[in-house]
Amino acid sequence: MKRKNYLLVSLCLSIGVAGVLSGCSSKEATSATEASDDQVITVGTQNDYPPFAFADDNNELTGFDVEVIKAIDEKLDGYAFEVVAFPWDSMFLALESNKIQAIADQVAITPERQEKYLFTEESYFAAETVIAVKAGRADIQTIEDLEGKKVGALAGDSYTLLLEEYNETAEQAIDLKYSESGNPFEILQDVQTGRLDAYVNDPIMMNTVLEKHSLDVEIVGQAIVQDDMGIVLKKGEQGEELQALIDPILKELKEDGTLAELSEKWTGGVYIPE
């Protein structure tokens, strides 16, 4: 196992990586990487999706997904993994243009995405999909109850894709309200105020946000579906090479209990697929 400093680049908030926060200039990032002969692999994630990927009090990226990348980095000689934050709606464009070489952001492995992108064969987290409503509301318990209701959505994420697919055969379509900011807190806040009837997403993330901001919102009903999460790579030779490097390490991290420990640390439970 290699021992080296883990380079964490925080809060690059645009495709041009111009909006870097916390005083991390492109010059500083360049000088840090030039000090090593390792091949740099840039990994995109969000900065507002706790406890998986978010900015801490020092404006540095942390969370479960970030620490999974760190654990991979520590075991992989010859490579240095840098984690940068992108808005969800530009992250995949960054991957396609090779501004980043991977995405670790609780991205569900779906057939539709596999047609366009390459995923690690080893998944590193199993996430549920649930419904959140204003506390005390009793008329929404299932996905069918969302028909005709205003539901917060984020274009392109697996939770929204599930609802969009449901609408294709629904008697009455779910009224999807797409978020401009992509910030889960703002969407849940709209659920509390009544601007939205519900939000569909991961219960761990939503409970973290609800507790932090003391929102009067609760999760109801049973899980709609469970998805396995994978690291996203660009299709082609480079992606295949990274997949071949990362998959054995993810398997090792499962077998030695590292992923389980990180899951327990960040989520309070073990949600690691077999």
C-alpha positions as CSV (number, residue, x, y, z in Angstrom):
1,M,0.0,0.0,0.0
2,K,1.4,3.4,-0.9
3,R,1.7,6.1,1.6
4,K,1.4,9.6,0.3
5,N,-0.5,12.8,0.9
6,Y,-4.0,12.7,-0.5
7,L,-4.7,15.7,-2.7
8,L,-8.2,16.9,-2.2
9,V,-9.3,19.7,-4.5
10,S,-12.5,21.3,-3.1
11,L,-15.4,23.0,-4.6
12,C,-14.7,23.5,-8.3
13,L,-18.1,24.7,-9.2
14,S,-18.1,25.0,-13.0
15,I,-17.0,23.1,-16.1
16,G,-14.1,25.5,-16.5
17,V,-13.1,24.9,-12.9
18,A,-13.1,28.7,-12.5
19,G,-15.3,28.9,-9.3
20,V,-12.9,27.2,-6.9
21,L,-13.7,28.1,-3.3
22,S,-11.7,28.0,-0.1
23,G,-8.6,29.7,-1.6
24,C,-7.6,26.7,-3.8
25,S,-6.3,28.4,-6.9
26,S,-5.5,26.5,-10.1
27,K,-1.9,27.4,-9.7
28,E,-1.8,25.8,-6.2
29,A,-3.5,22.7,-7.6
30,T,-1.0,22.5,-10.5
31,S,2.1,22.9,-8.3
32,A,0.7,20.2,-5.9
33,T,0.3,17.7,-8.8
34,E,3.6,18.5,-10.4
35,A,5.4,17.5,-7.3
36,S,4.4,13.9,-8.0
37,D,5.1,11.6,-10.9
38,D,1.8,9.9,-10.4
39,Q,-0.8,10.0,-13.1
40,V,-3.6,12.3,-11.9
41,I,-7.2,11.0,-12.1
42,T,-9.8,13.7,-11.4
43,V,-13.0,12.5,-9.8
44,G,-16.2,14.6,-9.8
45,T,-18.7,14.8,-7.0
46,Q,-21.2,17.3,-5.5
47,N,-20.5,19.5,-2.5
48,D,-24.1,19.6,-1.1
49,Y,-25.1,15.9,-0.8
50,P,-24.4,14.9,2.8
51,P,-23.3,12.5,4.2
52,F,-21.9,11.2,0.9
53,A,-20.2,14.3,-0.6
54,F,-20.3,17.7,0.9
55,A,-18.2,20.7,2.0
56,D,-17.2,20.7,5.6
57,D,-16.7,23.8,7.8
58,N,-13.3,24.3,6.2
59,N,-14.9,24.2,2.7
60,E,-13.1,20.9,2.0
61,L,-14.9,18.0,0.4
62,T,-15.6,15.0,2.7
63,G,-18.2,12.3,3.1
64,F,-18.6,8.6,2.3
65,D,-18.0,8.8,-1.4
66,V,-15.0,11.1,-1.0
67,E,-13.5,8.7,1.5
68,V,-14.1,5.7,-0.8
69,I,-12.0,7.5,-3.4
70,K,-9.4,8.2,-0.8
71,A,-9.2,4.5,0.2
72,I,-8.8,3.5,-3.5
73,D,-6.1,6.1,-3.9
74,E,-4.1,4.8,-1.0
75,K,-4.0,1.3,-2.5
76,L,-3.2,2.2,-6.1
77,D,0.4,3.0,-6.9
78,G,1.3,5.3,-9.8
79,Y,-1.9,7.3,-9.6
80,A,-3.1,10.3,-7.6
81,F,-6.9,10.8,-7.3
82,E,-8.1,14.4,-7.0
83,V,-11.7,15.0,-6.0
84,V,-13.4,18.2,-7.4
85,A,-17.0,19.4,-6.9
86,F,-19.3,20.0,-9.8
87,P,-23.0,20.8,-10.0
88,W,-25.0,17.7,-10.8
89,D,-26.2,19.1,-14.2
90,S,-22.6,19.7,-15.5
91,M,-20.8,16.7,-14.0
92,F,-21.5,14.3,-16.8
93,L,-20.6,16.9,-19.4
94,A,-17.3,17.2,-17.6
95,L,-16.8,13.5,-17.9
96,E,-17.6,13.4,-21.5
97,S,-15.2,16.2,-22.3
98,N,-12.5,14.6,-20.1
99,K,-12.3,17.4,-17.7
100,I,-12.8,14.7,-15.1
101,Q,-12.1,11.0,-15.6
102,A,-14.6,9.5,-13.1
103,I,-17.7,10.3,-11.0
104,A,-18.2,9.2,-7.5
105,D,-21.5,10.7,-6.5
106,Q,-24.0,8.0,-5.5
107,V,-24.8,7.3,-9.1
108,A,-27.2,4.4,-9.5
109,I,-26.2,1.7,-12.0
110,T,-29.1,1.6,-14.5
111,P,-29.5,0.1,-18.0
112,E,-30.1,3.5,-19.4
113,R,-26.8,4.9,-18.0
114,Q,-24.9,1.8,-18.9
115,E,-25.7,2.4,-22.5
116,K,-23.9,5.8,-22.4
117,Y,-21.3,5.3,-19.6
118,L,-19.0,2.7,-18.2
119,F,-19.4,1.7,-14.5
120,T,-17.2,-0.2,-12.2
121,E,-18.4,-3.8,-12.1
122,E,-18.1,-3.6,-8.3
123,S,-20.7,-1.4,-6.7
124,Y,-19.8,0.3,-3.5
125,F,-23.1,1.2,-1.9
126,A,-26.8,0.1,-1.9
127,A,-29.3,3.0,-1.7
128,E,-33.0,3.0,-1.2
129,T,-35.5,5.3,-2.9
130,V,-38.1,6.8,-0.5
131,I,-40.7,9.5,-0.3
132,A,-40.5,12.6,2.0
133,V,-43.5,14.8,2.8
134,K,-44.4,17.5,5.3
135,A,-44.7,16.0,8.7
136,G,-48.2,14.8,9.6
137,R,-49.4,14.5,6.0
138,A,-51.2,11.2,5.6
139,D,-52.4,11.1,2.0
140,I,-49.0,10.1,0.4
141,Q,-47.5,6.7,1.2
142,T,-46.7,5.2,-2.2
143,I,-45.6,6.2,-5.7
144,E,-49.2,5.9,-6.9
145,D,-50.2,8.6,-4.3
146,L,-47.8,11.0,-6.1
147,E,-50.0,11.1,-9.2
148,G,-51.2,14.7,-9.8
149,K,-48.9,16.0,-7.0
150,K,-46.0,18.5,-7.2
151,V,-42.8,16.6,-6.6
152,G,-39.3,18.0,-6.5
153,A,-36.9,16.7,-9.1
154,L,-33.4,17.0,-10.3
155,A,-32.9,16.4,-14.0
156,G,-31.0,13.3,-14.8
157,D,-30.7,11.7,-11.4
158,S,-31.9,8.1,-10.9
159,Y,-34.8,9.2,-8.6
160,T,-36.2,11.6,-11.2
161,L,-35.7,9.0,-14.0
162,L,-37.8,6.6,-11.9
163,L,-40.6,9.1,-11.7
164,E,-40.3,10.0,-15.4
165,E,-40.6,6.3,-16.3
166,Y,-43.6,6.0,-14.0
167,N,-45.3,8.9,-15.8
168,E,-45.1,7.0,-19.1
169,T,-47.9,4.7,-18.0
170,A,-49.6,6.6,-15.1
171,E,-53.3,7.4,-15.3
172,Q,-52.4,10.9,-14.0
173,A,-48.8,12.1,-14.4
174,I,-46.7,13.2,-11.4
175,D,-46.2,16.9,-11.7
176,L,-42.4,17.1,-11.6
177,K,-40.9,20.4,-10.5
178,Y,-37.3,20.5,-11.6
179,S,-34.9,22.3,-9.3
180,E,-32.7,25.0,-10.7
181,S,-30.2,24.9,-7.9
182,G,-30.1,21.1,-7.4
183,N,-29.7,21.6,-3.7
184,P,-31.6,18.9,-1.7
185,F,-32.0,21.3,1.3
186,E,-33.9,23.8,-0.9
187,I,-36.1,21.1,-2.3
188,L,-36.9,19.7,1.2
189,Q,-37.5,23.3,2.4
190,D,-40.1,23.6,-0.4
191,V,-41.8,20.4,0.9
192,Q,-42.0,22.0,4.4
193,T,-43.5,25.2,3.1
194,G,-46.0,23.4,0.9
195,R,-44.6,24.6,-2.4
196,L,-44.0,20.9,-3.2
197,D,-46.0,18.0,-2.1
198,A,-43.1,15.5,-1.9
199,Y,-39.5,14.7,-2.7
200,V,-38.2,11.3,-3.7
201,N,-34.6,10.5,-2.9
202,D,-32.2,8.6,-0.7
203,P,-33.4,8.4,3.0
204,I,-29.8,8.7,4.5
205,M,-29.2,11.9,2.7
206,M,-32.6,13.3,3.4
207,N,-32.5,12.4,7.1
208,T,-29.1,14.1,7.4
209,V,-30.4,17.3,5.8
210,L,-33.6,17.2,7.9
211,E,-31.7,16.8,11.1
212,K,-29.2,19.5,10.3
213,H,-31.8,22.1,9.4
214,S,-34.6,21.0,11.7
215,L,-37.1,20.8,8.9
216,D,-40.7,19.7,9.6
217,V,-40.5,16.9,6.9
218,E,-40.7,13.1,7.3
219,I,-40.1,10.0,5.3
220,V,-43.2,7.9,4.7
221,G,-44.1,4.5,3.4
222,Q,-41.9,1.7,2.2
223,A,-38.9,2.0,0.0
224,I,-39.9,2.2,-3.7
225,V,-36.7,0.5,-5.0
226,Q,-33.1,-0.2,-4.1
227,D,-30.2,0.6,-6.4
228,D,-26.5,-0.3,-6.4
229,M,-24.1,2.6,-6.8
230,G,-21.0,2.5,-9.0
231,I,-18.1,4.8,-10.0
232,V,-18.9,6.2,-13.4
233,L,-16.2,6.2,-16.1
234,K,-16.1,7.4,-19.7
235,K,-16.6,4.6,-22.3
236,G,-13.4,3.9,-24.3
237,E,-9.9,2.7,-23.7
238,Q,-9.2,5.1,-20.8
239,G,-12.4,4.1,-18.9
240,E,-11.7,0.5,-19.4
241,E,-8.2,0.8,-18.1
242,L,-9.5,2.6,-15.0
243,Q,-12.2,0.1,-14.5
244,A,-9.6,-2.7,-14.6
245,L,-7.6,-0.9,-11.9
246,I,-10.4,0.2,-9.6
247,D,-12.6,-3.0,-9.6
248,P,-10.1,-5.2,-7.8
249,I,-9.5,-2.5,-5.2
250,L,-13.2,-2.1,-4.5
251,K,-13.5,-5.8,-4.1
252,E,-10.6,-5.8,-1.6
253,L,-12.2,-2.9,0.3
254,K,-15.3,-4.9,0.6
255,E,-13.5,-8.0,1.8
256,D,-11.3,-6.3,4.3
257,G,-14.3,-4.4,5.8
258,T,-13.1,-0.9,4.8
259,L,-16.3,-0.1,2.9
260,A,-18.4,-1.4,5.8
261,E,-16.5,0.8,8.3
262,L,-16.9,3.9,6.1
263,S,-20.6,3.1,5.7
264,E,-21.1,2.8,9.4
265,K,-19.1,6.0,10.0
266,W,-21.0,8.2,7.6
267,T,-24.5,6.6,7.5
268,G,-24.9,4.8,10.8
269,G,-25.4,1.5,9.1
270,V,-23.8,-1.0,6.7
271,Y,-25.2,-0.6,3.2
272,I,-22.6,-2.4,1.1
273,P,-23.8,-4.8,-1.6
274,E,-22.4,-8.3,-1.9
